[in-house]
Amino acid sequence: QVQLVESGGELVQAGGSLRLSCIFSGRTFSSYTIGWFRQAPGKEREFVAAIWWIGGTTVYSDSVKGRFTISRDNAKNTAYLKMNSLKPEDTAVYYCAASWGSTVVRGHYDYWGQGTQVTVSS
């Protein structure tokens, strides 16, 4: 059974940086696309970034492109989301998720972590 555990969320000032981690277990990590999503209070969960299982292709939402970087270390079964130039509107619970396919569609992700809170103060 696949399990995903996020960490690294905390309170940070606007303009600051954070790195989130997502530890994967239960299956072959390198066979899964990993996505990061976020959900702010009163809003739907939205796509942030994804890294394909093959080739390492990365995809970003327009709102984070140029500020966030997704990466993975298959030897450590871990994915990362490096977030720079953080803004108050980045405040949300951040979730990592795993999918068999190369997709940015929330409903196509099969496994989800419990989330980690990121709060950006102005």
DSSP file (Angstrom, degrees, kcal/mol; ACC not computed):
  #  RESIDUE AA STRUCTURE BP1 BP2  ACC     N-H-->O    O-->H-N    N-H-->O    O-->H-N    TCO  KAPPA ALPHA  PHI   PSI    X-CA   Y-CA   Z-CA
    1    1 A Q              0   0    0      0, 0.0     2,-0.3     0, 0.0    26,-0.1   0.000 360.0 360.0 360.0 130.8    0.0    0.0    0.0
    2    2 A V        -     0   0    0     24,-0.2     2,-0.4    22,-0.1    24,-0.2  -0.517 360.0-175.0 -74.7 134.6    1.4    3.4   -1.0
    3    3 A Q  E     -A   25   0A   0     22,-2.5    22,-2.0    -2,-0.3     2,-0.4  -0.990   7.1-166.8-129.0 142.4    1.9    5.9    1.7
    4    4 A L  E     -A   24   0A   0    108,-0.4   110,-0.5    -2,-0.4     2,-0.5  -0.995   2.4-171.6-128.5 131.8    3.0    9.6    1.3
    5    5 A V  E     -A   23   0A   0     18,-1.9    18,-2.6    -2,-0.4     2,-0.2  -0.967   7.3-160.0-129.9 116.5    4.2   11.7    4.1
    6    6 A E  E     +A   22   0A   0     -2,-0.5     2,-0.3    16,-0.2    16,-0.2  -0.590  16.1 164.9 -91.6 155.3    4.8   15.4    3.7
    7    7 A S  E     +A   21   0A   0     14,-1.9    14,-2.5    -2,-0.2   109,-0.1  -0.969  39.2  70.6-156.1 167.3    6.9   17.7    5.9
    8    8 A G        +     0   0    0      1,-0.3    11,-0.3    -2,-0.3     2,-0.1   0.284  57.1 135.2 107.7  -9.7    8.6   21.1    5.8
    9    9 A G        +     0   0    0     12,-0.1    -1,-0.3    85,-0.1     2,-0.3  -0.467  23.6 135.1 -73.8 144.2    5.6   23.4    6.1
   10   10 A E        -     0   0    0     -2,-0.1   109,-2.0   106,-0.1     2,-0.4  -0.953  57.7 -66.2-166.4-177.9    5.9   26.3    8.5
   11   11 A L  E     +d  119   0B   0     -2,-0.3     2,-0.3   107,-0.2   109,-0.2  -0.729  55.7 168.3 -84.8 130.1    5.3   30.0    9.0
   12   12 A V  E     -d  120   0B   0    107,-2.9   109,-2.6    -2,-0.4     2,-0.1  -0.980  33.7-109.4-142.1 152.3    7.5   32.2    6.9
   13   13 A Q  E >   -d  121   0B   0     -2,-0.3     3,-2.2   107,-0.2    73,-0.2  -0.479  49.2 -84.8 -79.7 153.6    7.6   35.9    6.0
   14   14 A A  T 3  S+     0   0    0    107,-2.5    73,-0.2     1,-0.3    -1,-0.1  -0.294 118.6  30.3 -55.1 137.9    6.7   37.1    2.5
   15   15 A G  T 3  S+     0   0    0     71,-3.1    70,-0.6     1,-0.3    -1,-0.3   0.252  99.1 116.8  92.1 -11.5    9.7   36.8    0.2
   16   16 A G    <   -     0   0    0     -3,-2.2    70,-2.3    70,-0.2     2,-0.3  -0.076  57.0-124.2 -81.6-176.3   11.1   33.9    2.1
   17   17 A S        +     0   0    0     67,-0.2     2,-0.3    68,-0.2    67,-0.2  -0.931  20.9 179.6-132.5 153.3   11.7   30.3    1.0
   18   18 A L  E     - B   0  83A   0     65,-2.1    65,-3.5    -2,-0.3     2,-0.5  -0.975  17.0-146.1-144.2 156.2   10.8   26.8    2.1
   19   19 A R  E     - B   0  82A   0     -2,-0.3     2,-0.3   -11,-0.3    63,-0.2  -0.975  14.9-159.6-126.6 119.9   11.4   23.3    0.9
   20   20 A L  E     - B   0  81A   0     61,-2.7    61,-2.1    -2,-0.5     2,-0.3  -0.700   6.5-156.0 -92.1 147.7    8.7   20.7    1.3
   21   21 A S  E     -AB   7  80A   0    -14,-2.5   -14,-1.9    -2,-0.3     2,-0.4  -0.922   7.9-164.6-122.9 151.0    9.5   17.0    1.3
   22   22 A C  E     -AB   6  79A   0     57,-2.3    57,-2.3    -2,-0.3     2,-0.5  -0.941   8.4-158.2-137.0 110.8    7.3   14.0    0.4
   23   23 A I  E     -AB   5  78A   0    -18,-2.6   -18,-1.9    -2,-0.4     2,-0.3  -0.807  11.1-158.3 -95.9 128.1    8.5   10.6    1.4
   24   24 A F  E     +A    4   0A   0     53,-3.0     2,-0.3    -2,-0.5   -20,-0.2  -0.813  16.7 165.3-108.2 140.3    7.0    7.7   -0.6
   25   25 A S  E     +A    3   0A   0    -22,-2.0   -22,-2.5    -2,-0.3     3,-0.1  -0.985  44.5  50.6-148.9 159.4    6.7    4.1    0.5
   26   26 A G  S    S+     0   0    0     -2,-0.3     2,-0.2   -24,-0.2   -24,-0.2   0.125 103.8  34.1 104.7 -18.9    4.9    0.9   -0.4
   27   27 A R  S    S-     0   0    0    -24,-0.1     2,-0.9   -26,-0.1    -1,-0.2  -0.813 104.7 -61.1-146.9-173.4    5.6    0.6   -4.1
   28   28 A T    >   -     0   0    0     -2,-0.2     3,-2.0     1,-0.2     4,-0.2  -0.707  44.2-158.6 -82.4 106.9    8.3    1.5   -6.6
   29   29 A F  G >  S+     0   0    0     -2,-0.9     3,-1.9     1,-0.3    -1,-0.2   0.853  86.4  61.4 -54.6 -41.1    8.7    5.2   -6.3
   30   30 A S  G 3  S+     0   0    0      1,-0.3    -1,-0.3    44,-0.2    44,-0.1   0.615  95.3  63.7 -68.0 -10.3   10.3    5.7   -9.8
   31   31 A S  G <  S+     0   0    0     -3,-2.0     2,-0.4     2,-0.1    -1,-0.3   0.471  94.1  77.2 -88.9  -2.7    7.1    4.3  -11.4
   32   32 A Y  S <  S-     0   0    0     -3,-1.9     2,-0.3    -4,-0.2    68,-0.2  -0.884  73.1-132.6-117.1 138.0    4.9    7.1  -10.2
   33   33 A T  E     -E   99   0C   0     66,-2.9    66,-2.4    -2,-0.4     2,-0.5  -0.681  29.0-146.0 -73.6 137.7    4.4   10.7  -11.3
   34   34 A I  E     -EF  98  51C   0     17,-2.0    17,-2.5    -2,-0.3     2,-0.3  -0.934  17.3-174.4-112.4 130.9    4.5   12.9   -8.2
   35   35 A G  E     -EF  97  50C   0     62,-2.6    62,-2.3    -2,-0.5     2,-0.4  -0.907  16.3-146.3-121.4 151.5    2.3   16.0   -8.0
   36   36 A W  E     +EF  96  49C   0     13,-3.4    12,-2.6    -2,-0.3    13,-1.7  -0.965  22.6 174.9-113.0 134.3    2.0   18.8   -5.4
   37   37 A F  E     -EF  95  47C   0     58,-2.9    58,-3.0    -2,-0.4     2,-0.3  -0.861  11.5-155.3-128.4 163.9   -1.3   20.4   -4.8
   38   38 A R  E     -EF  94  46C   0      8,-2.4     8,-3.2    -2,-0.3     2,-0.4  -0.989   5.3-160.7-143.1 154.5   -2.5   23.0   -2.3
   39   39 A Q  E     -E   93   0C   0     54,-2.2    54,-2.3    -2,-0.3     6,-0.2  -0.953   6.3-163.3-139.4 117.2   -5.8   24.0   -0.7
   40   40 A A    >   -     0   0    0      4,-0.4     3,-2.3    -2,-0.4    52,-0.1  -0.609  46.3 -75.1 -91.5 157.6   -6.4   27.3    0.9
   41   41 A P  T 3  S+     0   0    0      0, 0.0    -1,-0.1     0, 0.0     3,-0.1  -0.276 118.7   6.7 -55.5 130.0   -9.3   27.8    3.3
   42   42 A G  T 3  S+     0   0    0      1,-0.3     2,-0.3    -3,-0.1    -3,-0.0   0.514 113.4 100.5  77.7   4.8  -12.6   28.0    1.5
   43   43 A K  S <  S-     0   0    0     -3,-2.3    -1,-0.3     1,-0.0     2,-0.1  -0.799  75.8-101.6-120.8 162.7  -11.0   27.1   -1.9
   44   44 A E        -     0   0    0     -2,-0.3    -4,-0.4     1,-0.1     2,-0.3  -0.428  46.8 -93.2 -76.5 156.1  -10.7   24.0   -3.9
   45   45 A R        -     0   0    0     -6,-0.2     2,-0.3    -2,-0.1    -6,-0.2  -0.543  51.9-162.0 -68.1 130.3   -7.6   21.9   -4.0
   46   46 A E  E     -F   38   0C   0     -8,-3.2    -8,-2.4    -2,-0.3     2,-0.2  -0.863  20.4-103.7-123.3 153.3   -5.5   23.2   -6.9
   47   47 A F  E     +F   37   0C   0     -2,-0.3   -10,-0.2   -10,-0.2     3,-0.1  -0.463  36.1 168.0 -70.5 139.8   -2.5   21.8   -8.9
   48   48 A V  E     -     0   0C   0    -12,-2.6    13,-2.4     1,-0.4     2,-0.3   0.699  58.9 -26.1-115.5 -54.5    0.9   23.4   -8.1
   49   49 A A  E     -FG  36  60C   0    -13,-1.7   -13,-3.4    11,-0.2    -1,-0.4  -0.988  49.8-164.4-161.9 157.2    3.5   21.2   -9.8
   50   50 A A  E     -FG  35  59C   0      9,-2.1     9,-2.3    -2,-0.3     2,-0.4  -0.992   8.5-155.5-147.6 152.2    4.3   17.7  -11.1
   51   51 A I  E     -FG  34  58C   0    -17,-2.5   -17,-2.0    -2,-0.3     7,-0.2  -0.990  29.0-122.3-130.7 124.0    7.3   15.7  -12.1
   52   52 A W        -     0   0    0      5,-2.9     4,-0.4    -2,-0.4   -20,-0.1  -0.174  13.3-125.5 -66.3 155.9    6.7   12.8  -14.5
   53   53 A W  S    S+     0   0    0    -22,-0.2     2,-0.4     1,-0.1   -21,-0.2   0.782  97.6  43.6 -70.0 -26.9    7.7    9.2  -13.5
   54   54 A I  S >  S+     0   0    0    -23,-0.1     3,-0.7     1,-0.1    -1,-0.1  -0.970 122.7   5.6-123.7 134.5    9.8    8.9  -16.7
   55   55 A G  T 3  S-     0   0    0     -2,-0.4    -2,-0.1     1,-0.2    -1,-0.1   0.210  98.0-105.2  85.5 -17.1   12.2   11.5  -18.1
   56   56 A G  T 3   +     0   0    0     -4,-0.4    -1,-0.2     1,-0.2    -3,-0.1   0.707  56.4 173.4  71.4  18.6   11.8   13.9  -15.2
   57   57 A T    <   -     0   0    0     -3,-0.7    -5,-2.9    -6,-0.1     2,-0.4  -0.360  16.5-151.9 -59.4 137.3    9.6   16.3  -17.1
   58   58 A T  E     -G   51   0C   0     -7,-0.2     2,-0.4    -9,-0.0    -7,-0.2  -0.885  12.5-170.3-116.3 147.8    8.2   19.0  -14.8
   59   59 A V  E     -G   50   0C   0     -9,-2.3    -9,-2.1    -2,-0.4     2,-0.3  -0.992   6.0-170.7-135.8 141.2    5.0   21.0  -15.1
   60   60 A Y  E     -G   49   0C   0     -2,-0.4   -11,-0.2   -11,-0.2     2,-0.1  -0.946  25.9-113.5-132.9 151.4    3.9   24.1  -13.1
   61   61 A S    >>  -     0   0    0    -13,-2.4     4,-1.4    -2,-0.3     3,-1.3  -0.485  36.2-114.1 -73.5 156.2    0.9   26.1  -12.6
   62   62 A D  T 34 S+     0   0    0      1,-0.3    -1,-0.1     2,-0.2   -14,-0.0   0.830 112.9  63.2 -61.3 -31.2    1.1   29.7  -13.8
   63   63 A S  T 34 S+     0   0    0      1,-0.2    -1,-0.3     3,-0.0   -15,-0.1   0.701 115.7  27.5 -71.1 -18.5    0.9   31.1  -10.3
   64   64 A V  T X> S+     0   0    0     -3,-1.3     3,-2.5   -16,-0.2     4,-2.2   0.499  85.3 126.6-119.1  -7.8    4.1   29.4   -9.2
   65   65 A K  T 3< S+     0   0    0     -4,-1.4     4,-0.1     1,-0.3   -16,-0.0  -0.275  81.3  16.8 -58.3 131.9    6.1   29.1  -12.4
   66   66 A G  T 34 S+     0   0    0      2,-0.5    -1,-0.3     1,-0.1     3,-0.1   0.239 125.7  58.3  90.0 -13.9    9.5   30.7  -11.9
   67   67 A R  T <4 S+     0   0    0     -3,-2.5    17,-2.0     1,-0.1     2,-0.3   0.704  98.8  53.4-114.3 -34.7    9.3   30.6   -8.1
   68   68 A F  E  <  -C   83   0A   0     -4,-2.2    -2,-0.5    15,-0.2     2,-0.4  -0.771  60.3-164.3-106.8 149.3    8.8   27.0   -7.2
   69   69 A T  E     -C   82   0A   0     13,-2.5    13,-3.1    -2,-0.3     2,-0.4  -0.985   4.3-158.1-134.5 124.7   10.9   24.0   -8.3
   70   70 A I  E     +C   81   0A   0     -2,-0.4     2,-0.3    11,-0.2    11,-0.2  -0.799  22.3 160.9 -98.7 142.9    9.8   20.4   -8.1
   71   71 A S  E     -C   80   0A   0      9,-1.8     9,-2.8    -2,-0.4     2,-0.3  -0.942  21.3-149.1-150.6 170.7   12.3   17.6   -8.0
   72   72 A R  E     -C   79   0A   0     -2,-0.3     2,-0.5     7,-0.3     7,-0.2  -0.995   9.6-155.7-146.3 150.1   12.7   14.0   -7.0
   73   73 A D  E >>> -C   78   0A   0      5,-3.1     5,-1.8    -2,-0.3     3,-1.1  -0.905   9.4-171.4-124.3  99.3   15.4   11.7   -5.7
   74   74 A N  T 345S+     0   0    0     -2,-0.5     3,-0.4     1,-0.3   -44,-0.2   0.793  84.8  60.2 -65.2 -27.3   14.5    8.1   -6.7
   75   75 A A  T 345S+     0   0    0      1,-0.2    -1,-0.3    -3,-0.1   -46,-0.0   0.790 113.8  36.7 -69.3 -25.8   17.3    6.7   -4.5
   76   76 A K  T <45S-     0   0    0     -3,-1.1    -1,-0.2     2,-0.2    -2,-0.2   0.369 104.1-127.0-105.5   2.2   15.6    8.2   -1.4
   77   77 A N  T  <5 +     0   0    0     -4,-0.6   -53,-3.0    -3,-0.4     2,-0.4   0.888  69.1 128.5  53.4  41.2   12.0    7.7   -2.5
   78   78 A T  E   < -BC  23  73A   0     -5,-1.8    -5,-3.1   -55,-0.2     2,-0.3  -0.978  45.4-162.5-135.1 139.3   11.5   11.4   -1.9
   79   79 A A  E     -BC  22  72A   0    -57,-2.3   -57,-2.3    -2,-0.4     2,-0.3  -0.868  14.8-157.5-114.8 155.0   10.1   14.3   -3.8
   80   80 A Y  E     -BC  21  71A   0     -9,-2.8    -9,-1.8    -2,-0.3     2,-0.4  -0.921  15.6-159.5-131.7 154.1   10.7   17.9   -3.0
   81   81 A L  E     -BC  20  70A   0    -61,-2.1   -61,-2.7    -2,-0.3     2,-0.6  -0.900  13.3-162.7-132.6 106.6    9.0   21.3   -3.6
   82   82 A K  E     -BC  19  69A   0    -13,-3.1   -13,-2.5    -2,-0.4     2,-0.6  -0.793   9.3-164.8 -90.2 124.9   11.4   24.2   -3.3
   83   83 A M  E     +BC  18  68A   0    -65,-3.5   -65,-2.1    -2,-0.6     2,-0.3  -0.943  10.0 176.9-118.4 117.4    9.4   27.4   -2.9
   84   84 A N        +     0   0    0    -17,-2.0   -67,-0.2    -2,-0.6   -68,-0.2  -0.734  60.9  22.0-113.1 164.0   11.1   30.8   -3.3
   85   85 A S  S    S-     0   0    0    -70,-0.6    -1,-0.2    -2,-0.3   -68,-0.2   0.896  84.5-159.0  49.1  49.0    9.8   34.4   -3.2
   86   86 A L        -     0   0    0    -70,-2.3   -71,-3.1    -3,-0.2   -70,-0.2  -0.256   8.1-159.3 -65.1 145.3    6.8   33.3   -1.2
   87   87 A K    >   -     0   0    0    -73,-0.2     3,-2.3    -3,-0.1     4,-0.2  -0.848  32.0-110.3-121.1 156.1    3.7   35.4   -1.2
   88   88 A P  G >  S+     0   0    0      0, 0.0     3,-1.8     0, 0.0    32,-0.4   0.842 117.4  63.5 -54.9 -32.4    0.8   35.6    1.3
   89   89 A E  G 3  S+     0   0    0      1,-0.3   -49,-0.0   -49,-0.0    -3,-0.0   0.562  88.8  69.6 -72.4  -5.7   -1.5   34.0   -1.4
   90   90 A D  G <  S+     0   0    0     -3,-2.3    -1,-0.3    30,-0.0     2,-0.2   0.520  70.7 120.9 -82.9  -6.1    0.7   30.9   -1.3
   91   91 A T    <   +     0   0    0     -3,-1.8     2,-0.3    -4,-0.2    28,-0.2  -0.412  40.7 105.8 -61.8 125.2   -0.7   30.2    2.2
   92   92 A A  E    S- H   0 118C   0     26,-2.0    26,-2.8    -2,-0.2     2,-0.6  -0.967  76.4 -79.4-178.9 170.0   -2.4   26.8    2.1
   93   93 A V  E     -EH  39 117C   0    -54,-2.3   -54,-2.2    -2,-0.3     2,-0.5  -0.860  48.7-146.3 -86.9 128.0   -2.1   23.1    3.1
   94   94 A Y  E     -EH  38 116C   0     22,-3.0    22,-1.9    -2,-0.6     2,-0.4  -0.851  15.9-170.5-103.5 130.4    0.2   21.5    0.6
   95   95 A Y  E     -E   37   0C   0    -58,-3.0   -58,-2.9    -2,-0.5     2,-0.3  -0.924  12.3-149.9-118.8 140.9   -0.3   17.9   -0.4
   96   96 A C  E     -E   36   0C   0     -2,-0.4    17,-2.3   -60,-0.2     2,-0.3  -0.841  21.3-176.9-103.3 153.8    1.8   15.5   -2.4
   97   97 A A  E     -EI  35 112C   0    -62,-2.3   -62,-2.6    -2,-0.3     2,-0.4  -0.965  17.2-136.8-147.5 157.6    0.2   12.8   -4.5
   98   98 A A  E     -EI  34 111C   0     13,-2.1    12,-1.8    -2,-0.3    13,-1.7  -0.953  18.7-179.2-125.3 140.7    1.2    9.9   -6.7
   99   99 A S  E     -E   33   0C   0    -66,-2.4   -66,-2.9    -2,-0.4    10,-0.1  -0.981  32.1-139.3-137.5 147.1   -0.2    8.8  -10.1
  100  100 A W  S    S+     0   0    0      8,-0.4    -1,-0.1    -2,-0.3     2,-0.1   0.832  90.0  56.0 -68.5 -32.4    0.5    6.0  -12.5
  101  101 A G  S    S-     0   0    0      7,-0.4     2,-0.9   -68,-0.1   -68,-0.3  -0.346  94.7-102.2 -98.7 176.5    0.1    8.4  -15.4
  102  102 A S  S    S+     0   0    0     -2,-0.1     2,-0.3   -50,-0.1   -50,-0.1  -0.849  70.9 134.9 -97.7  98.9    1.7   11.7  -16.4
  103  103 A T        -     0   0    0     -2,-0.9    -4,-0.1     1,-0.1     0, 0.0  -0.960  55.6-159.7-149.4 155.3   -1.0   14.1  -15.4
  104  104 A V        +     0   0    0     -2,-0.3     2,-0.5   -54,-0.1   -57,-0.1   0.289  63.3 115.3-114.6   3.9   -1.9   17.3  -13.7
  105  105 A V    >   -     0   0    0      1,-0.2     3,-1.9     3,-0.0     4,-0.3  -0.648  61.6-145.2 -83.3 121.9   -5.5   16.3  -13.1
  106  106 A R  G >  S+     0   0    0     -2,-0.5     3,-1.7     1,-0.3    -1,-0.2   0.873  97.5  56.2 -52.8 -43.7   -6.3   16.0   -9.4
  107  107 A G  G 3  S+     0   0    0      1,-0.3    -1,-0.3    -3,-0.0    -2,-0.0   0.602  98.1  63.0 -68.5 -11.4   -8.7   13.2  -10.0
  108  108 A H  G <  S+     0   0    0     -3,-1.9     2,-0.5    -9,-0.0    -7,-0.4   0.430  80.0  98.6 -93.7   0.0   -6.1   11.1  -11.7
  109  109 A Y    <   -     0   0    0     -3,-1.7   -10,-0.2    -4,-0.3     3,-0.1  -0.779  53.8-168.5 -91.4 130.6   -3.9   10.9   -8.6
  110  110 A D        +     0   0    0    -12,-1.8     2,-0.4    -2,-0.5   -11,-0.2   0.766  65.4  39.3 -91.2 -28.7   -4.4    7.6   -6.8
  111  111 A Y  E     -I   98   0C   0    -13,-1.7   -13,-2.1  -108,-0.0     2,-0.3  -0.963  62.8-171.3-132.7 142.7   -2.6    8.3   -3.5
  112  112 A W  E     -I   97   0C   0     -2,-0.4  -108,-0.4   -15,-0.2   -15,-0.2  -0.960  16.3-133.6-134.5 147.6   -2.4   11.3   -1.3
  113  113 A G        -     0   0    0    -17,-2.3  -108,-0.2    -2,-0.3     3,-0.1  -0.279  34.8-105.0 -84.7-178.1   -0.4   12.5    1.8
  114  114 A Q        -     0   0    0   -110,-0.5  -109,-0.1     1,-0.2   -19,-0.1   0.599  61.9-117.4 -88.1 -12.8   -2.0   14.1    4.8
  115  115 A G        -     0   0    0    -19,-0.1     2,-0.4     1,-0.1   -20,-0.2   0.056  14.7-123.0  96.6 155.3   -0.7   17.6    4.0
  116  116 A T  E     -H   94   0C   0    -22,-1.9   -22,-3.0  -109,-0.1     2,-0.4  -0.998  26.0-119.6-138.0 136.0    1.6   20.1    5.5
  117  117 A Q  E     -H   93   0C   0     -2,-0.4     2,-0.5   -24,-0.2   -24,-0.2  -0.595  23.9-172.3 -84.1 128.5    0.6   23.7    6.4
  118  118 A V  E     -H   92   0C   0    -26,-2.8   -26,-2.0    -2,-0.4     2,-0.5  -0.984   4.7-176.4-115.8 123.9    2.4   26.6    4.8
  119  119 A T  E     -d   11   0B   0   -109,-2.0  -107,-2.9    -2,-0.5     2,-0.6  -0.983   6.7-166.1-124.3 124.3    1.7   30.1    6.1
  120  120 A V  E     -d   12   0B   0     -2,-0.5     2,-0.3   -32,-0.4  -107,-0.2  -0.938  10.3-154.1-112.9 117.9    3.2   33.2    4.5
  121  121 A S  E      d   13   0B   0   -109,-2.6  -107,-2.5    -2,-0.6    -2,-0.0  -0.646 360.0 360.0 -92.5 147.7    2.9   36.4    6.6
  122  122 A S              0   0    0     -2,-0.3    -1,-0.1  -109,-0.2  -109,-0.1   0.451 360.0 360.0 -88.7 360.0    2.9   39.8    4.9
